[in-house]
């Protein structure tokens, strides 16, 4: 290691250099000892050195630096005031750590005047300050502190020198894309992936495809990876949710230091995140549960990011996350602190629930339109919708899917009708049950995927159904467009109501408008309606509190019933549309048959009931038999 302490004469280079040498065991050399006699004589007479005087001196030091680097390293005290001097010093060995000792003119002048027997006098100090070109790189130390304190600070900073600012564990599709995004933004990065059958070359393959200008170090040994990171260590974990996360956390704890930050960027369940947050807090470690949406392309070019945990933990990693996030229409990052504990993962879970329903709505539209339209005609219809307030990322990709061909065939027509799922949709559904709110559209979408998986059973039972339905009526596409608008409002309403209730239940104090804002770009459910939602939630608690959206729902009710009736008469499953409509009918009906439910509950379980004309706090029981 070669360390050059630079600065004007009197800044304490020699004192600090010797103490640093004692602490590190690296030999100390004073650059003044290498001046030729002619230079010393000149300075003793009060004359400044010119570049011709310095050139042989700097070249001599450069040669010595090359030699020292091959031996035990060196700590060199050398003024190196100008950038071109530093270029000469590093001409034969360029991996120099520069440490600039800086202080005020008056402070340094006072020190020079107190010392004797040195060729530098106070009168030459002004010319040195004039010549000084402060480097923007390296370590900077304030000499107003004691030499001992300065030495401690330099050693502390040396520990981080050449270390990465950020780390990523897991180089799957999302992990590798996020890693490239982080490195591209200028952050020094370390990445780690385990060595397992089929994963032997993941790290080397990743490094090979990374741009040469990116500062990325790759590791397959966990301790070496951790040691490559500057403190506090900031580590993003991008592996499959569940027990694997806990296993990695347990492996990391013994080799981490107090104050280090772990970030789970996968789709973990928010209750698991709550537990990990508290567990790592007991270990003096920070934990962030971070939702990331946008798929592979979003991760690489700019995702929507939903971090939750302690706010002070988030503030440490905020620059990185905001740098890699997508930007909204005002240029602000689609990343914002969500709330405590598992709030970030909860919000991402609901995002995915809304996404499930949005996808299923489009699938049902496709099924209904397919009765009387081919792919090209459906594409034309949906493309027109995408020029309106219905515009969205999911509608856009659906249009592209419908018109994509391979070998003369539509790719869509070759895909087996069995939909997969990764659990977040069902988690959202269960969260609605747990918190006591309605998210029937999400659950309908989840169940639609489940029933699609019973392909063989469906194929068998379909043989018993007569398929002689004849399309004699003309389908009203305009009604379907209005029904789609209706259903999307209800879907978003159910999703944001789930978030609002969670915020109240867990005291997360979530900013609903800000959540909508970070969903306006980068994420899968970005849309024109999400842009509208940002302002809605600045003024209202719910979509149903706004006159404009209520009027849209009321005016579209008849179109919804037409579309549902058409689906029924043509045997097209239309679950999410039904769920949207049923929710609307129920929420706008003053008197529901729940009075009978209460009577039944009281009949068999004596659960009691309230009466229409009695105070709300009063309950009754009837002896029914």
C-alpha positions as CSV (number, residue, x, y, z in Angstrom):
1,X,0.0,0.0,0.0
2,X,1.3,3.4,-1.0
3,X,-0.1,6.4,1.0
4,X,0.9,9.9,0.1
5,X,0.2,12.6,2.7
6,X,0.0,15.9,0.8
7,X,-0.5,19.5,1.8
8,X,1.4,22.7,2.3
9,X,4.4,22.8,4.6
10,X,3.5,22.9,8.3
11,X,0.2,20.9,7.9
12,X,1.7,18.1,9.9
13,X,2.5,15.6,7.2
14,X,5.6,14.3,9.0
15,X,3.9,14.0,12.5
16,X,0.8,12.3,11.1
17,X,2.9,10.1,8.8
18,X,5.0,8.8,11.6
19,X,2.0,8.0,13.8
20,X,0.3,6.4,10.9
21,X,3.4,4.3,10.3
22,X,3.4,3.1,13.9
23,X,-0.3,2.2,13.8
24,X,-0.1,0.3,10.4
25,X,3.5,-1.0,10.3
26,X,4.0,0.6,6.9
27,X,7.4,2.4,6.5
28,X,7.4,6.2,6.6
29,X,9.4,8.4,4.3
30,X,9.6,12.2,4.2
31,X,9.6,13.6,0.7
32,X,11.8,16.6,1.9
33,X,14.6,14.1,2.5
34,X,14.8,13.4,-1.2
35,X,15.3,17.0,-2.4
36,X,18.6,17.7,-4.0
37,X,20.9,20.1,-2.2
38,X,20.3,22.8,-4.7
39,X,16.6,22.8,-3.9
40,X,17.3,22.9,-0.1
41,X,19.7,25.8,-0.6
42,X,17.2,27.7,-2.6
43,X,14.4,27.3,-0.1
44,X,16.7,28.1,2.8
45,X,17.3,31.5,1.1
46,X,13.6,32.1,1.0
47,X,13.3,31.4,-2.7
48,X,10.4,29.4,-4.2
49,X,11.0,26.3,-6.3
50,X,9.9,26.3,-9.9
51,X,8.8,23.3,-11.9
52,X,12.3,22.8,-13.3
53,X,13.6,22.5,-9.7
54,X,10.8,20.1,-8.8
55,X,11.0,17.8,-11.8
56,X,14.0,15.7,-10.9
57,X,12.8,15.5,-7.3
58,X,9.3,14.2,-8.3
59,X,10.8,11.7,-10.8
60,X,13.1,10.4,-8.0
61,X,10.1,9.9,-5.7
62,X,8.2,8.2,-8.5
63,X,11.0,5.7,-8.9
64,X,11.1,5.1,-5.1
65,X,7.3,4.7,-5.0
66,X,7.6,1.9,-7.6
67,X,10.3,0.2,-5.5
68,X,8.4,0.6,-2.2
69,X,5.2,-0.8,-3.8
70,X,7.1,-4.0,-4.5
71,X,8.4,-4.3,-1.0
72,X,6.6,-3.3,2.2
73,X,4.7,-0.3,0.9
74,X,5.2,3.3,2.0
75,X,3.7,6.3,3.7
76,X,5.2,9.3,2.0
77,X,4.9,12.9,3.2
78,X,5.1,15.1,0.1
79,X,3.6,18.5,-0.6
80,X,2.4,17.5,-4.1
81,X,0.5,20.7,-4.3
82,X,-0.4,20.7,-8.0
83,X,-2.3,18.0,-10.0
84,X,0.6,17.7,-12.5
85,X,3.0,16.9,-9.6
86,X,0.7,14.1,-8.5
87,X,0.5,12.8,-12.1
88,X,4.4,12.5,-12.1
89,X,4.4,10.8,-8.6
90,X,2.0,8.2,-9.9
91,X,3.6,7.8,-13.3
92,X,5.3,4.4,-12.4
93,X,2.7,3.2,-9.8
94,X,-0.8,4.6,-10.1
95,X,-2.5,2.8,-7.2
96,X,-1.7,5.5,-4.7
97,X,-4.0,6.5,-1.8
98,X,-3.9,10.3,-1.5
99,X,-4.5,11.9,1.9
100,X,-4.9,15.7,1.8
101,X,-4.1,17.4,5.2
102,X,-5.9,20.7,5.0
103,X,-6.1,23.7,7.4
104,X,-6.4,27.5,7.4
105,X,-3.5,29.8,6.4
106,X,-3.4,31.4,9.9
107,X,-3.3,28.0,11.7
108,X,-0.4,26.7,9.6
109,X,1.5,30.0,9.7
110,X,1.4,29.9,13.5
111,X,2.8,26.4,13.5
112,X,5.6,27.3,11.1
113,X,6.6,30.4,13.2
114,X,6.9,28.2,16.3
115,X,9.3,25.7,14.8
116,X,13.0,26.3,14.1
117,X,15.7,24.7,12.0
118,X,13.6,24.1,8.9
119,X,14.3,25.5,5.5
120,X,10.7,26.5,5.0
121,X,9.7,29.8,6.5
122,X,6.4,31.6,7.0
123,X,7.0,33.9,4.0
124,X,6.9,31.0,1.6
125,X,3.6,29.7,2.9
126,X,1.5,32.2,0.8
127,X,3.1,30.9,-2.4
128,X,2.3,27.3,-1.4
129,X,-1.3,28.1,-0.8
130,X,-1.4,29.9,-4.1
131,X,0.0,26.8,-5.8
132,X,-2.3,24.3,-4.0
133,X,-4.8,22.5,-6.3
134,X,-7.0,20.7,-3.8
135,X,-7.8,17.1,-5.1
136,X,-11.4,16.1,-5.4
137,X,-10.4,12.5,-4.8
138,X,-8.8,10.6,-2.0
139,X,-9.1,11.1,1.8
140,X,-9.4,14.6,3.3
141,X,-8.4,15.3,6.9
142,X,-8.9,18.5,8.9
143,X,-5.6,19.4,10.8
144,X,-7.4,21.4,13.4
145,X,-7.8,18.1,15.3
146,X,-5.0,16.5,17.2
147,X,-2.5,14.3,15.3
148,X,-3.8,11.3,17.2
149,X,-7.4,12.0,16.1
150,X,-6.3,12.7,12.5
151,X,-4.5,9.4,12.4
152,X,-7.5,7.5,13.8
153,X,-9.7,9.1,11.2
154,X,-7.3,8.2,8.3
155,X,-7.1,4.6,9.5
156,X,-10.9,4.4,9.7
157,X,-11.2,5.7,6.1
158,X,-8.4,3.5,4.9
159,X,-10.5,0.5,6.0
160,X,-13.1,1.5,3.4
161,X,-10.6,2.4,0.7
162,X,-11.1,0.3,-2.4
163,X,-14.1,-1.3,-0.8
164,X,-17.5,-1.4,-2.4
165,X,-20.3,1.0,-1.3
166,X,-23.1,-1.6,-1.9
167,X,-23.6,-5.3,-2.1
168,X,-26.1,-7.7,-3.7
169,X,-26.7,-11.3,-2.8
170,X,-28.3,-13.4,-5.6
171,X,-27.7,-13.0,-9.3
172,X,-31.0,-14.3,-10.6
173,X,-32.9,-12.3,-13.2
174,X,-33.9,-9.5,-10.8
175,X,-30.7,-9.6,-8.8
176,X,-28.4,-9.3,-11.8
177,X,-30.6,-6.6,-13.4
178,X,-30.6,-4.5,-10.3
179,X,-26.9,-5.0,-9.9
180,X,-26.2,-3.6,-13.3
181,X,-28.5,-0.7,-12.6
182,X,-26.7,0.1,-9.4
183,X,-23.2,-0.1,-10.9
184,X,-24.3,1.9,-13.9
185,X,-25.3,4.7,-11.5
186,X,-21.6,4.9,-10.4
187,X,-21.7,3.0,-7.2
188,X,-18.9,0.6,-6.4
189,X,-20.6,-2.8,-6.1
190,X,-19.8,-6.3,-4.8
191,X,-22.0,-9.2,-5.8
192,X,-22.3,-12.7,-4.4
193,X,-23.9,-15.9,-5.6
194,X,-23.5,-19.3,-4.0
195,X,-21.9,-22.2,-5.8
196,X,-24.4,-25.0,-6.4
197,X,-25.1,-27.5,-9.1
198,X,-26.0,-25.5,-12.2
199,X,-24.8,-22.2,-10.6
200,X,-21.0,-22.7,-10.8
201,X,-20.4,-20.0,-13.4
202,X,-23.1,-17.4,-12.4
203,X,-20.7,-14.9,-10.9
204,X,-18.1,-15.1,-13.7
205,X,-20.8,-15.0,-16.4
206,X,-22.3,-11.9,-14.8
207,X,-19.0,-10.1,-14.6
208,X,-18.3,-10.9,-18.2
209,X,-21.5,-9.3,-19.4
210,X,-21.0,-6.2,-17.2
211,X,-19.6,-3.1,-18.7
212,X,-15.9,-2.6,-18.2
213,X,-16.4,0.8,-16.7
214,X,-18.6,-0.5,-13.9
215,X,-16.9,-1.0,-10.6
216,X,-18.1,-4.6,-9.7
217,X,-16.4,-7.3,-7.7
218,X,-17.7,-10.8,-7.8
219,X,-17.6,-13.4,-5.0
220,X,-18.6,-17.0,-4.3
221,X,-17.4,-16.9,-0.7
222,X,-19.7,-15.1,1.7
223,X,-17.1,-13.8,4.2
224,X,-14.9,-12.4,1.4
225,X,-18.0,-10.7,0.0
226,X,-18.9,-9.1,3.3
227,X,-15.3,-8.0,3.9
228,X,-15.3,-6.2,0.5
229,X,-18.0,-3.8,1.7
230,X,-17.4,-0.5,3.4
231,X,-19.2,0.1,6.7
232,X,-21.9,0.3,7.5
233,X,-22.4,-2.5,5.1
234,X,-25.5,-2.2,2.8
235,X,-26.5,-5.6,1.4
236,X,-29.5,-6.2,-0.9
237,X,-30.7,-9.8,-0.7
238,X,-32.4,-11.0,-4.0
239,X,-33.2,-14.6,-3.5
240,X,-36.4,-16.7,-3.2
241,X,-38.7,-15.7,-0.3
242,X,-39.1,-18.0,2.6
243,X,-36.6,-20.2,4.5
244,X,-33.8,-19.3,2.1
245,X,-33.9,-15.7,3.4
246,X,-33.6,-16.9,7.0
247,X,-30.7,-19.2,6.1
248,X,-28.8,-16.3,4.5
249,X,-29.5,-14.0,7.4
250,X,-28.2,-16.6,9.9
251,X,-25.1,-17.1,7.8
252,X,-24.5,-13.3,7.6
253,X,-25.0,-12.4,11.3
254,X,-21.7,-13.7,12.6
255,X,-19.7,-11.8,10.0
256,X,-21.6,-8.5,10.1
257,X,-20.9,-5.6,12.3
258,X,-23.2,-3.4,14.5
259,X,-25.1,-1.0,12.3
260,X,-24.9,-2.9,9.0
261,X,-28.1,-3.0,6.9
262,X,-29.7,-6.0,5.3
263,X,-32.4,-5.3,2.6
264,X,-34.8,-8.0,1.5
265,X,-35.7,-7.1,-2.1
266,X,-37.8,-10.2,-2.8
267,X,-41.5,-10.9,-2.4
268,X,-41.4,-11.9,1.3
269,X,-44.6,-12.0,3.4
270,X,-44.9,-8.9,5.4
271,X,-45.4,-10.8,8.7
272,X,-42.1,-12.6,8.1
273,X,-40.5,-9.2,7.5
274,X,-42.0,-8.0,10.8
275,X,-40.3,-10.9,12.6
276,X,-37.0,-10.4,10.8
277,X,-37.0,-6.7,11.5
278,X,-37.4,-7.3,15.3
279,X,-34.9,-10.2,15.3
280,X,-32.2,-8.3,13.6
281,X,-32.9,-5.2,15.7
282,X,-32.0,-7.4,18.7
283,X,-28.7,-8.1,17.0
284,X,-28.0,-4.4,16.5
285,X,-28.5,-4.8,12.8
286,X,-30.9,-2.9,10.5
287,X,-33.4,-4.6,8.3
288,X,-35.4,-3.2,5.3
289,X,-38.2,-5.1,3.7
290,X,-38.2,-3.6,0.2
291,X,-40.8,-4.2,-2.5
292,X,-39.5,-4.0,-6.0
293,X,-41.8,-4.0,-9.0
294,X,-41.1,-3.7,-12.7
295,X,-39.9,-7.2,-13.7
296,X,-36.5,-7.7,-15.4
297,X,-36.7,-4.6,-17.6
298,X,-37.8,-2.4,-14.7
299,X,-35.0,-3.7,-12.5
300,X,-32.5,-2.9,-15.2
301,X,-33.8,0.5,-16.3
302,X,-35.8,1.8,-13.3
303,X,-38.3,-0.1,-11.0
304,X,-40.8,1.2,-8.5
305,X,-39.3,0.6,-5.1
306,X,-41.3,0.3,-1.8
307,X,-38.9,0.2,1.2
308,X,-40.2,-0.4,4.8
309,X,-38.3,-0.5,8.1
310,X,-36.8,2.1,10.4
311,X,-36.7,5.5,8.7
312,X,-33.1,6.1,9.8
313,X,-32.1,2.8,8.2
314,X,-33.7,3.9,4.9
315,X,-32.0,7.2,4.9
316,X,-28.6,5.5,4.7
317,X,-29.6,3.5,1.6
318,X,-31.9,6.2,0.1
319,X,-29.3,7.6,-2.4
320,X,-28.8,4.2,-4.0
321,X,-32.5,3.3,-4.2
322,X,-33.6,6.6,-5.5
323,X,-30.8,6.6,-8.1
324,X,-31.9,3.3,-9.6
325,X,-35.6,3.9,-9.4
326,X,-37.9,4.9,-12.2
327,X,-38.8,8.6,-12.4
328,X,-42.3,10.1,-12.3
329,X,-43.5,12.8,-14.7
330,X,-41.9,15.5,-12.5
331,X,-38.6,13.7,-12.5
332,X,-38.9,12.4,-8.9
333,X,-37.8,8.9,-8.0
334,X,-40.6,6.3,-7.9
335,X,-39.2,5.3,-4.5
336,X,-40.2,6.6,-1.1
337,X,-40.0,5.4,2.5
338,X,-43.3,3.6,3.1
339,X,-43.4,2.8,6.8
340,X,-42.2,0.7,9.7
341,X,-41.5,-3.0,9.9
342,X,-43.0,-4.9,7.0
343,X,-45.0,-2.0,5.5
344,X,-42.9,-2.0,2.3
345,X,-43.6,-5.7,1.6
346,X,-47.2,-5.3,2.6
347,X,-47.6,-2.5,0.0
348,X,-45.8,-4.6,-2.6
349,X,-48.1,-7.5,-1.8
350,X,-51.2,-5.4,-2.4
351,X,-49.6,-4.1,-5.6
352,X,-49.4,-7.7,-6.8
353,X,-53.0,-8.3,-5.8
354,X,-54.2,-5.3,-7.8
355,X,-52.0,-6.6,-10.6
356,X,-53.6,-10.1,-10.5
357,X,-57.1,-8.6,-10.9
358,X,-55.9,-6.2,-13.7
359,X,-54.5,-9.1,-15.6
360,X,-57.6,-11.2,-15.1
361,X,-59.9,-8.4,-16.3
362,X,-57.9,-8.2,-19.6
363,X,-58.0,-12.0,-19.9
364,X,-61.8,-12.0,-19.5
365,X,-62.1,-9.2,-22.0
366,X,-60.0,-11.2,-24.4
367,X,-62.2,-14.2,-23.9
368,X,-65.4,-12.2,-24.5
369,X,-64.1,-10.4,-27.6
370,X,-62.7,-13.7,-29.0
371,X,-66.3,-14.9,-29.6
372,X,-66.8,-12.5,-32.5
373,X,-63.3,-11.1,-33.2
374,X,-59.9,-12.4,-34.3
375,X,-56.6,-11.3,-32.7
376,X,-56.1,-8.4,-35.2
377,X,-59.6,-7.0,-34.5
378,X,-59.1,-7.4,-30.7
379,X,-55.8,-5.6,-31.1
380,X,-57.5,-2.7,-32.9
381,X,-60.2,-2.4,-30.1
382,X,-57.7,-2.5,-27.3
383,X,-55.3,-0.1,-29.1
384,X,-58.1,2.5,-29.2
385,X,-58.8,2.0,-25.5
386,X,-55.1,2.6,-24.8
387,X,-55.4,6.2,-26.2
388,X,-57.9,7.0,-23.5
389,X,-57.9,7.2,-19.7
390,X,-57.7,3.4,-19.8
391,X,-54.1,3.5,-20.9
392,X,-51.8,1.3,-18.8
393,X,-48.7,-0.8,-19.1
394,X,-50.7,-4.0,-18.8
395,X,-53.0,-3.0,-21.6
396,X,-50.0,-2.0,-23.7
397,X,-48.3,-5.4,-23.3
398,X,-51.6,-7.2,-23.9
399,X,-51.8,-5.5,-27.3
400,X,-48.3,-6.5,-28.2
401,X,-48.9,-10.1,-27.1
402,X,-52.0,-10.3,-29.2
403,X,-50.2,-9.3,-32.4
404,X,-46.9,-11.2,-32.0
405,X,-46.3,-14.0,-34.4
406,X,-43.7,-16.7,-34.8
407,X,-43.5,-18.8,-37.9
408,X,-46.7,-17.3,-39.2
409,X,-48.7,-18.2,-36.0
410,X,-49.9,-16.0,-33.2
411,X,-47.7,-16.9,-30.2
412,X,-50.7,-16.5,-27.9
413,X,-52.6,-19.2,-29.7
414,X,-49.8,-21.7,-29.0
415,X,-49.7,-21.1,-25.2
416,X,-51.3,-23.6,-22.8
417,X,-54.1,-22.1,-20.7
418,X,-52.7,-22.9,-17.3
419,X,-51.7,-19.8,-15.3
420,X,-49.0,-19.8,-12.7
421,X,-48.8,-17.8,-9.5
422,X,-46.2,-17.1,-6.8
423,X,-48.4,-16.5,-3.8
424,X,-48.6,-12.8,-3.4
425,X,-52.1,-12.7,-4.9
426,X,-53.4,-15.3,-2.3
427,X,-51.5,-13.4,0.4
428,X,-53.4,-10.2,-0.5
429,X,-56.7,-12.2,-0.4
430,X,-55.9,-13.6,3.0
431,X,-54.8,-10.1,4.3
432,X,-58.3,-8.9,3.4
433,X,-59.8,-11.7,5.5
434,X,-57.4,-10.9,8.4
435,X,-58.0,-7.2,8.4
436,X,-61.8,-7.4,7.7
437,X,-62.0,-5.6,4.4
438,X,-63.2,-6.6,0.9
439,X,-60.9,-7.6,-1.9
440,X,-63.1,-9.9,-3.9
441,X,-61.6,-9.0,-7.2
442,X,-58.1,-10.1,-6.1
443,X,-59.6,-13.4,-4.8
444,X,-61.5,-13.9,-8.0
445,X,-58.4,-13.5,-10.0
446,X,-56.5,-15.9,-7.8
447,X,-59.2,-18.5,-8.0
448,X,-59.3,-18.0,-11.8
449,X,-55.6,-19.0,-11.9
450,X,-56.3,-22.0,-9.6
451,X,-59.1,-23.3,-11.8
452,X,-57.0,-22.8,-14.9
453,X,-54.5,-25.3,-13.5
454,X,-57.1,-28.1,-13.6
455,X,-56.5,-28.4,-17.3
456,X,-57.2,-32.2,-17.6
457,X,-60.3,-32.0,-15.5
458,X,-61.6,-29.1,-17.5
459,X,-60.9,-30.9,-20.7
460,X,-62.7,-34.0,-19.5
461,X,-65.8,-32.1,-18.3
462,X,-66.1,-29.9,-21.3
463,X,-67.0,-33.0,-23.4
464,X,-70.4,-33.2,-21.6
465,X,-71.3,-29.6,-22.5
466,X,-73.0,-29.0,-25.8
467,X,-71.1,-26.5,-27.8
468,X,-73.8,-25.5,-30.2
469,X,-74.1,-21.9,-29.0
470,X,-74.7,-19.6,-31.9
471,X,-73.8,-16.0,-31.8
472,X,-76.8,-14.1,-33.2
473,X,-76.6,-10.9,-31.3
474,X,-74.1,-8.0,-32.0
475,X,-71.8,-7.4,-29.0
476,X,-71.6,-3.8,-27.8
477,X,-67.8,-3.1,-27.5
478,X,-68.7,0.4,-26.2
479,X,-70.5,-1.2,-23.2
480,X,-67.5,-3.5,-22.5
481,X,-65.1,-0.5,-22.5
482,X,-67.3,1.3,-19.9
483,X,-67.6,-2.0,-17.9
484,X,-63.8,-2.3,-17.9
485,X,-63.4,1.3,-16.6
486,X,-66.0,0.5,-13.9
487,X,-64.1,-2.7,-12.9
488,X,-60.7,-1.0,-12.7
489,X,-62.0,1.7,-10.4
490,X,-63.4,-1.0,-8.0
491,X,-60.2,-3.0,-8.2
492,X,-58.0,-0.1,-7.2
493,X,-60.6,0.9,-4.6
494,X,-60.4,-2.5,-3.0
495,X,-56.5,-2.5,-3.1
496,X,-56.1,1.0,-1.6
497,X,-58.7,0.3,1.1
498,X,-56.7,-2.8,2.1
499,X,-53.6,-0.5,2.4
500,X,-55.5,2.1,4.3
501,X,-56.9,-0.4,6.8
502,X,-53.4,-2.0,7.3
503,X,-51.9,1.5,8.0
504,X,-54.6,2.1,10.7
505,X,-54.3,-1.4,12.2
506,X,-50.5,-1.5,12.4
507,X,-50.0,2.3,13.0
508,X,-47.8,2.5,9.9
509,X,-49.1,6.0,9.0
510,X,-48.9,5.3,5.3
511,X,-49.1,8.1,2.8
512,X,-51.6,6.7,0.3
513,X,-51.1,9.5,-2.3
514,X,-47.3,8.9,-2.2
515,X,-47.8,5.2,-2.7
516,X,-49.9,5.9,-5.7
517,X,-47.2,8.3,-7.0
518,X,-44.4,5.7,-6.8
519,X,-46.7,3.4,-8.8
520,X,-47.0,5.8,-11.7
521,X,-43.8,4.5,-13.3
522,X,-41.5,1.5,-13.2
523,X,-44.1,-0.9,-11.8
524,X,-46.4,-3.4,-13.5
525,X,-49.7,-1.5,-12.6
526,X,-48.6,1.9,-13.8
527,X,-51.4,3.6,-15.7
528,X,-53.2,6.9,-16.5
529,X,-55.6,6.0,-13.7
530,X,-52.7,5.7,-11.2
531,X,-51.7,9.3,-12.2
532,X,-55.2,10.4,-11.4
533,X,-55.1,8.5,-8.1
534,X,-52.2,10.6,-6.8
535,X,-54.3,13.7,-6.6
536,X,-57.5,11.8,-5.5
537,X,-55.7,10.6,-2.4
538,X,-54.3,14.1,-1.6
539,X,-57.9,15.3,-1.1
540,X,-60.0,12.2,-0.3
541,X,-59.7,9.0,1.7
542,X,-61.4,6.9,-0.9
543,X,-62.3,6.8,-4.6
544,X,-65.9,6.6,-3.5
545,X,-65.7,10.0,-1.8
546,X,-65.2,11.7,-5.2
547,X,-68.2,12.9,-7.1
548,X,-66.4,12.5,-10.5
549,X,-65.6,8.8,-10.0
550,X,-69.0,8.1,-8.4
551,X,-70.6,9.5,-11.6
552,X,-68.5,7.2,-13.7
553,X,-69.5,4.2,-11.7
554,X,-73.2,5.1,-11.7
555,X,-73.3,5.8,-15.5
556,X,-71.5,2.6,-16.3
557,X,-73.6,0.3,-14.2
558,X,-76.0,-0.5,-17.1
559,X,-73.0,-1.3,-19.3
560,X,-71.6,-3.6,-16.7
561,X,-74.8,-5.6,-16.6
562,X,-74.9,-5.9,-20.4
563,X,-71.4,-7.2,-20.5
564,X,-72.1,-9.7,-17.7
565,X,-75.3,-10.9,-19.4
566,X,-73.4,-11.4,-22.6
567,X,-70.8,-13.5,-20.8
568,X,-73.5,-15.6,-19.2
569,X,-75.4,-16.2,-22.4
570,X,-72.1,-17.3,-24.1
571,X,-70.7,-19.4,-21.2
572,X,-67.6,-17.1,-20.7
573,X,-66.2,-17.1,-17.1
574,X,-66.3,-13.4,-16.0
575,X,-65.5,-13.7,-12.4
576,X,-63.6,-10.4,-11.8
577,X,-66.3,-8.4,-13.6
578,X,-68.9,-10.1,-11.5
579,X,-67.0,-9.4,-8.3
580,X,-66.6,-5.7,-9.2
581,X,-70.3,-5.4,-9.9
582,X,-71.4,-7.3,-6.8
583,X,-69.2,-5.1,-4.6
584,X,-70.7,-2.0,-6.2
585,X,-74.2,-3.2,-5.8
586,X,-73.6,-4.2,-2.1
587,X,-71.8,-1.0,-1.1
588,X,-74.5,1.1,-2.6
589,X,-77.5,-0.8,-1.1
590,X,-78.9,0.6,2.1
591,X,-80.5,-2.6,3.3
592,X,-78.8,-5.9,2.9
593,X,-80.1,-9.3,4.0
594,X,-77.4,-9.4,6.7
595,X,-80.3,-9.1,9.2
596,X,-81.2,-12.7,8.4
597,X,-77.5,-13.7,9.0
598,X,-77.6,-12.0,12.4
599,X,-80.8,-13.8,13.2
600,X,-79.3,-17.2,12.2
601,X,-76.2,-16.5,14.3
602,X,-78.3,-15.7,17.3
603,X,-80.5,-18.7,16.7
604,X,-77.8,-21.3,16.8
605,X,-75.1,-19.5,18.8
606,X,-76.8,-16.8,20.9
607,X,-74.4,-14.3,19.3
608,X,-77.0,-11.5,19.8
609,X,-78.0,-8.7,17.4
610,X,-78.7,-5.0,17.2
611,X,-82.1,-3.5,16.4
612,X,-83.0,-0.8,13.9
613,X,-84.6,1.5,16.4
614,X,-82.3,0.9,19.4
615,X,-79.0,2.5,20.4
616,X,-75.9,1.1,18.6
617,X,-74.3,-0.1,21.8
618,X,-77.4,-2.1,22.8
619,X,-77.6,-5.8,21.8
620,X,-80.5,-8.3,22.0
621,X,-81.1,-12.0,22.1
622,X,-84.3,-13.9,21.1
623,X,-85.3,-17.3,22.4
624,X,-86.1,-18.8,19.0
625,X,-87.4,-22.1,20.2
